[in-house]
Amino acid sequence: MKRRVFLATTGLSLALAVASGSAAWAENAKLKIGFVGVTSGPAAAWGISNQRSMETRAAWLNELGGVKIGDTTYDVEIVPFDDQKDPKRAIAGMEKMAQDGIHYVVGPNVDDGAAAVRPVAEQNGIMYFPYAFPKELYTPPASNAILGMVANYQSGPAIYKYLMENSGVKTVAFVAANESDPLSQRDGGVEAAKALGLDVVSASVTYQVDTTDFTPVLLPVIQTAPDLLVLSGVSPANAPQLIRSARELGYTGLISTETAQDATVLAEGAGELANGFISVGGASTPELASDTMKEFVERYTKMFGEYNDESNTKVYALEYIIETLKANPAAIDNVDEFKKTMDTFSAPNPFMVGDATLTYVGMTSFGQKRQVSVPLVVNEFKDGKFETLFVAQVD
């Protein structure tokens, strides 16, 4: 009898242990956030920075017990899709997100991809955070896209004006890849430069993205002797090649771009010849970075063995999504509720010192709040790393 009682008790204990383990395993629901962007090819650094930033922050939040939205606590799961910088693949990626019931997606990273996925996003109730600049994505009647960074038509004028006032720049030339994104950024840069009173001495030279010898491309541009050479929308892979070719042709003026770059790629591809190269950096500087941002950099570096300064900006999209959902839990599966919350949304910014806040901006550029508020940090490359040139803010 005693033996039977013992066995029954043991069986009951085992059942309770299994049930307890199952309950612990299923304690948190899953909040799936998608990423559709380029993680292969010449522009891979842009998307890799996105995905790694999301994965680093998600792992950190999950380690802390997840995120509480309303009465439910979620573990954050990142669902990535490499669109290979191909609009058709970007559409396929967004369709996959819709099939998986995902309502919030970060990306795509380029103009044509972001434009291509718009119908899928709008038809399936998806809010997406592109790193792409066409204004029609963010102006009415469009309402599902939120610009995840500072646009070239916002950063360009700031850079040109700074260089006019501090370096005496009077003439400027533009070179762009023969693709929709760079060409669009070139046109925006030319317009901004002319509005500031700069003399645009060259703006028609283009190149193919698979170009390996940039000497014949740049020679006619260098012969115009511009004070500033702008590499419009240049990919991280092409930037060091263009810089090297320009310097080897004897160009001694300033070189800039409105796209974010990778310091490691610049150092490996152009070395000291890249010194002085100006680009848009991540939305943080040592002076602005909070302890949370510093820990984010440490965790990112530990996870992936390296860090990309651009992730100082890319860390924000996931944070905005989660904090907006916290502010209105009804938005968890209803993007209309998300949109309602954006106009008045405000939350502490964990990545900056002081009383900085997360808010949506963009009224001046788009007529509605369809842009995350991040500092405009402009960097100068020097001896293998970026140094902050100046910091500005977009409304």
C-alpha positions as CSV (number, residue, x, y, z in Angstrom):
1,M,0.0,0.0,0.0
2,K,2.7,2.4,0.9
3,R,4.5,1.6,-2.3
4,R,1.4,2.4,-4.3
5,V,1.0,5.7,-2.5
6,F,4.6,6.5,-3.2
7,L,4.2,5.8,-6.9
8,A,1.1,7.8,-7.1
9,T,2.7,10.7,-5.3
10,T,5.7,10.4,-7.6
11,G,3.5,10.4,-10.6
12,L,1.6,13.4,-9.4
13,S,4.9,15.3,-8.7
14,L,6.1,14.5,-12.2
15,A,2.9,15.7,-13.7
16,L,3.1,18.9,-11.7
17,A,6.7,19.4,-12.7
18,V,5.8,18.9,-16.4
19,A,2.8,21.2,-16.1
20,S,4.9,23.8,-14.3
21,G,7.6,23.6,-16.9
22,S,5.1,24.0,-19.7
23,A,3.6,27.0,-18.0
24,A,7.0,28.6,-17.6
25,W,7.8,27.8,-21.3
26,A,4.6,29.4,-22.5
27,E,4.7,32.3,-20.0
28,N,5.1,35.1,-22.6
29,A,3.3,35.6,-25.8
30,K,5.2,36.4,-29.0
31,L,5.3,39.8,-30.6
32,K,6.6,39.3,-34.1
33,I,8.3,42.3,-35.7
34,G,9.4,42.0,-39.3
35,F,12.4,43.2,-41.2
36,V,12.4,43.4,-45.0
37,G,15.7,44.9,-46.3
38,V,18.9,44.4,-48.1
39,T,21.5,42.2,-46.3
40,S,23.5,41.0,-49.3
41,G,25.3,42.8,-52.1
42,P,27.0,46.3,-52.3
43,A,24.4,47.9,-50.0
44,A,24.3,45.0,-47.5
45,A,25.7,47.1,-44.6
46,W,22.5,49.2,-44.5
47,G,20.2,46.2,-43.9
48,I,22.6,44.2,-41.8
49,S,22.8,47.2,-39.4
50,N,19.0,47.2,-39.3
51,Q,18.6,43.5,-38.6
52,R,21.4,43.3,-36.0
53,S,20.2,46.3,-34.2
54,M,16.7,44.8,-33.9
55,E,18.0,41.4,-32.8
56,T,20.3,42.9,-30.2
57,R,17.6,45.0,-28.7
58,A,15.0,42.2,-28.8
59,A,17.3,39.8,-27.1
60,W,18.0,42.4,-24.4
61,L,14.3,43.1,-23.8
62,N,13.5,39.4,-23.6
63,E,16.4,38.9,-21.2
64,L,14.7,41.5,-19.0
65,G,11.5,39.5,-19.0
66,G,9.8,40.8,-22.2
67,V,7.7,43.8,-22.8
68,K,4.3,44.4,-21.2
69,I,1.7,45.8,-23.6
70,G,-1.6,46.2,-21.9
71,D,-2.2,43.1,-19.7
72,T,0.0,40.9,-21.8
73,T,3.8,40.4,-21.6
74,Y,5.5,39.5,-24.9
75,D,8.8,38.2,-26.0
76,V,10.0,40.1,-29.1
77,E,10.7,37.9,-32.1
78,I,12.4,39.4,-35.2
79,V,11.4,37.9,-38.5
80,P,14.0,38.9,-41.2
81,F,13.8,38.8,-45.0
82,D,16.7,39.7,-47.3
83,D,15.2,41.5,-50.3
84,Q,18.6,41.7,-52.0
85,K,17.8,45.3,-53.0
86,D,15.3,43.9,-55.5
87,P,11.8,45.5,-55.4
88,K,10.2,42.2,-56.5
89,R,11.8,40.4,-53.6
90,A,10.8,43.3,-51.3
91,I,7.2,42.7,-52.3
92,A,7.6,39.0,-51.7
93,G,9.0,39.8,-48.2
94,M,6.2,42.1,-47.3
95,E,3.6,39.5,-48.5
96,K,5.3,36.9,-46.3
97,M,4.9,39.3,-43.3
98,A,1.2,39.6,-44.1
99,Q,0.8,35.9,-44.3
100,D,2.5,35.5,-40.9
101,G,0.1,38.1,-39.4
102,I,2.8,40.6,-38.8
103,H,1.6,44.2,-38.6
104,Y,4.9,46.1,-38.0
105,V,7.9,45.9,-40.3
106,V,11.2,47.7,-40.4
107,G,12.5,48.5,-43.9
108,P,13.0,48.4,-46.8
109,N,16.3,50.3,-47.1
110,V,16.1,51.8,-50.6
111,D,13.6,54.0,-52.4
112,D,12.3,51.6,-55.1
113,G,11.8,48.8,-52.6
114,A,10.0,51.0,-50.1
115,A,7.7,52.3,-52.9
116,A,7.1,48.8,-54.3
117,V,5.8,47.4,-50.9
118,R,3.4,50.2,-50.3
119,P,0.3,48.5,-51.8
120,V,0.9,45.3,-49.9
121,A,1.4,47.2,-46.6
122,E,-1.8,49.3,-47.1
123,Q,-3.9,46.3,-48.2
124,N,-2.8,44.1,-45.3
125,G,-2.7,46.6,-42.4
126,I,1.0,46.9,-42.0
127,M,2.9,49.9,-40.7
128,Y,6.5,49.9,-42.1
129,F,9.6,52.0,-41.3
130,P,11.6,52.5,-44.5
131,Y,15.0,54.0,-44.7
132,A,14.1,55.6,-48.0
133,F,13.4,59.2,-49.0
134,P,10.6,59.6,-51.6
135,K,8.2,62.2,-50.0
136,E,5.1,60.5,-51.6
137,L,5.6,57.6,-49.1
138,Y,5.0,59.9,-46.2
139,T,2.6,62.6,-47.5
140,P,-1.2,62.2,-47.7
141,P,-2.9,60.1,-48.8
142,A,-0.1,57.7,-47.9
143,S,-0.1,56.9,-44.2
144,N,1.4,53.5,-43.5
145,A,5.1,54.4,-43.9
146,I,7.2,56.1,-41.3
147,L,10.7,57.4,-42.2
148,G,13.2,55.8,-39.9
149,M,16.0,58.3,-40.3
150,V,16.8,61.8,-41.5
151,A,16.2,62.3,-45.2
152,N,18.8,63.5,-47.7
153,Y,16.7,66.6,-48.4
154,Q,16.9,67.4,-44.7
155,S,20.6,66.4,-44.1
156,G,21.9,67.8,-47.4
157,P,21.1,71.4,-46.8
158,A,22.4,71.2,-43.3
159,I,25.8,69.8,-44.6
160,Y,26.1,72.2,-47.4
161,K,25.3,75.2,-45.2
162,Y,27.8,74.1,-42.6
163,L,30.6,73.7,-45.2
164,M,29.7,77.0,-46.8
165,E,30.0,78.7,-43.4
166,N,33.0,76.8,-42.0
167,S,35.0,75.7,-45.1
168,G,34.2,78.4,-47.6
169,V,32.5,76.0,-50.1
170,K,31.2,77.9,-53.1
171,T,31.0,75.3,-55.9
172,V,29.7,71.7,-55.8
173,A,29.6,68.7,-58.1
174,F,27.4,65.6,-57.9
175,V,28.1,62.0,-59.0
176,A,25.4,59.3,-58.7
177,A,24.9,55.6,-59.6
178,N,22.5,55.1,-62.4
179,E,19.7,53.8,-60.2
180,S,16.5,55.4,-58.9
181,D,17.7,56.0,-55.3
182,P,21.0,57.7,-56.0
183,L,19.5,59.7,-58.9
184,S,16.6,60.9,-56.7
185,Q,19.1,61.9,-54.0
186,R,21.2,63.7,-56.5
187,D,18.3,65.7,-57.8
188,G,17.3,66.6,-54.2
189,G,20.9,67.6,-53.5
190,V,21.2,69.8,-56.5
191,E,17.9,71.6,-55.7
192,A,19.1,72.2,-52.1
193,A,22.5,73.4,-53.2
194,K,21.1,75.9,-55.6
195,A,18.6,77.2,-53.0
196,L,21.5,77.9,-50.7
197,G,23.3,79.8,-53.5
198,L,26.0,77.2,-54.3
199,D,27.3,77.0,-57.9
200,V,26.6,73.5,-59.2
201,V,29.4,72.9,-61.7
202,S,28.5,69.2,-62.6
203,A,25.4,67.1,-61.9
204,S,25.0,64.8,-64.9
205,V,27.7,62.2,-64.5
206,T,26.5,58.7,-63.5
207,Y,28.0,55.2,-63.1
208,Q,26.9,51.6,-63.1
209,V,26.9,50.0,-59.6
210,D,29.2,47.2,-60.8
211,T,31.8,49.7,-62.0
212,T,35.3,48.7,-60.9
213,D,37.3,51.6,-62.6
214,F,36.0,55.0,-61.6
215,T,38.8,57.0,-63.1
216,P,37.0,57.7,-66.4
217,V,33.8,58.4,-64.5
218,L,35.3,61.0,-62.2
219,L,37.8,62.6,-64.6
220,P,35.3,65.1,-66.2
221,V,33.9,65.9,-62.8
222,I,37.3,66.6,-61.2
223,Q,38.2,68.8,-64.1
224,T,35.5,71.2,-63.0
225,A,37.5,71.7,-59.8
226,P,34.5,71.8,-57.3
227,D,35.0,72.8,-53.7
228,L,32.7,69.9,-52.7
229,L,32.2,66.6,-54.4
230,V,28.9,64.9,-53.4
231,L,28.6,61.2,-53.9
232,S,24.8,61.0,-54.0
233,G,23.2,57.9,-52.4
234,V,26.5,56.1,-52.6
235,S,26.5,52.5,-51.3
236,P,29.1,51.5,-48.6
237,A,30.8,49.3,-51.1
238,N,31.2,51.9,-53.8
239,A,32.2,54.8,-51.5
240,P,35.8,53.9,-50.9
241,Q,36.4,53.2,-54.5
242,L,35.1,56.6,-55.6
243,I,37.0,58.3,-52.9
244,R,40.3,56.6,-53.8
245,S,39.8,57.3,-57.5
246,A,39.1,61.0,-56.8
247,R,42.2,61.4,-54.6
248,E,44.4,59.6,-57.1
249,L,43.2,61.9,-59.8
250,G,44.5,64.8,-57.7
251,Y,41.3,66.1,-56.2
252,T,42.0,67.9,-52.9
253,G,38.6,69.3,-52.1
254,L,35.9,68.1,-49.8
255,I,33.9,64.9,-50.4
256,S,30.5,64.1,-48.8
257,T,27.4,62.0,-49.0
258,E,24.0,62.0,-47.3
259,T,24.0,58.3,-46.8
260,A,25.3,56.5,-43.8
261,Q,28.6,54.6,-44.2
262,D,30.7,51.9,-42.6
263,A,34.0,53.0,-41.1
264,T,35.5,49.5,-41.5
265,V,34.7,49.4,-45.2
266,L,36.1,52.9,-45.7
267,A,39.3,52.0,-43.8
268,E,39.8,48.8,-45.8
269,G,39.0,50.2,-49.2
270,A,40.5,53.7,-49.1
271,G,42.6,54.0,-45.9
272,E,44.0,57.4,-45.3
273,L,42.6,58.7,-48.6
274,A,39.2,58.6,-46.9
275,N,40.3,61.1,-44.2
276,G,37.9,64.1,-44.3
277,F,35.1,62.2,-45.9
278,I,31.7,63.5,-44.6
279,S,28.6,61.4,-44.2
280,V,25.5,61.1,-42.1
281,G,26.2,59.1,-38.9
282,G,24.2,57.3,-36.3
283,A,21.8,59.3,-34.1
284,S,24.3,59.4,-31.2
285,T,27.6,60.8,-30.2
286,P,29.7,60.1,-27.1
287,E,28.3,63.3,-25.6
288,L,24.7,62.3,-26.4
289,A,24.9,58.5,-25.6
290,S,23.1,57.3,-22.4
291,D,24.3,54.3,-20.4
292,T,21.6,52.4,-22.2
293,M,23.1,53.3,-25.6
294,K,26.5,52.4,-24.4
295,E,25.3,49.0,-23.2
296,F,23.5,48.5,-26.5
297,V,26.8,49.0,-28.3
298,E,28.5,46.5,-26.0
299,R,25.8,43.9,-26.5
300,Y,25.7,44.4,-30.3
301,T,29.5,44.0,-30.5
302,K,29.4,40.9,-28.3
303,M,26.7,39.3,-30.4
304,F,28.3,40.1,-33.8
305,G,32.0,40.7,-33.2
306,E,31.8,44.3,-34.6
307,Y,29.8,47.5,-34.5
308,N,28.4,49.8,-37.2
309,D,28.0,53.4,-36.2
310,E,24.8,53.5,-38.4
311,S,23.2,51.3,-35.7
312,N,23.0,54.3,-33.5
313,T,20.1,55.3,-35.7
314,K,18.8,51.8,-36.6
315,V,18.2,51.0,-33.0
316,Y,15.3,53.4,-32.9
317,A,12.6,51.8,-35.1
318,L,12.0,48.8,-32.9
319,E,11.9,51.1,-29.8
320,Y,9.3,53.4,-31.4
321,I,7.1,50.4,-32.4
322,I,7.1,48.9,-28.9
323,E,6.7,52.2,-27.0
324,T,3.8,53.2,-29.3
325,L,2.1,49.8,-28.7
326,K,2.6,50.3,-25.0
327,A,0.9,53.7,-25.2
328,N,-2.1,52.1,-27.1
329,P,-2.4,48.3,-26.6
330,A,-5.3,48.2,-29.1
331,A,-2.7,48.9,-31.8
332,I,-1.2,45.4,-31.3
333,D,-3.2,44.1,-34.3
334,N,-4.8,47.4,-35.6
335,V,-2.6,49.9,-37.3
336,D,-5.4,52.5,-37.4
337,E,-5.1,52.6,-33.6
338,F,-1.3,53.0,-34.1
339,K,-1.9,56.0,-36.4
340,K,-4.2,57.6,-33.9
341,T,-1.6,57.4,-31.2
342,M,1.3,58.9,-33.3
343,D,0.1,62.6,-33.2
344,T,0.3,62.9,-29.4
345,F,2.8,60.1,-28.7
346,S,5.8,60.8,-26.4
347,A,8.0,58.6,-24.4
348,P,11.4,58.9,-22.7
349,N,14.3,58.3,-25.1
350,P,16.4,55.6,-23.4
351,F,19.4,56.1,-25.8
352,M,20.1,59.8,-25.1
353,V,21.2,61.6,-21.9
354,G,19.0,64.2,-20.3
355,D,15.3,64.5,-20.9
356,A,15.2,63.6,-24.6
357,T,11.9,62.0,-25.8
358,L,10.7,59.7,-28.5
359,T,8.2,61.6,-30.7
360,Y,7.0,61.5,-34.3
361,V,7.9,64.5,-36.5
362,G,7.7,65.4,-40.2
363,M,5.0,68.1,-40.4
364,T,7.3,70.5,-42.3
365,S,8.5,67.9,-44.8
366,F,5.4,65.7,-45.2
367,G,2.4,67.6,-43.7
368,Q,1.8,64.8,-41.2
369,K,3.9,63.1,-38.5
370,R,5.4,60.2,-40.4
371,Q,9.1,60.3,-39.3
372,V,10.8,59.2,-36.1
373,S,12.6,62.0,-34.3
374,V,16.4,61.2,-34.2
375,P,19.3,63.6,-34.0
376,L,21.0,64.5,-37.3
377,V,24.6,63.5,-36.6
378,V,27.1,64.4,-39.3
379,N,30.4,62.6,-39.2
380,E,33.9,63.1,-40.6
381,F,36.1,60.0,-41.2
382,K,39.5,60.2,-39.7
383,D,42.2,57.6,-39.3
384,G,39.9,54.6,-39.4
385,K,36.9,55.9,-37.4
386,F,34.2,58.5,-37.5
387,E,34.4,61.8,-35.6
388,T,31.3,64.0,-35.0
389,L,31.4,67.1,-37.2
390,F,28.1,68.6,-36.0
391,V,24.7,67.7,-34.6
392,A,21.3,69.1,-35.8
393,Q,17.6,68.3,-35.3
394,V,14.7,67.8,-37.8
395,D,11.2,69.0,-36.8
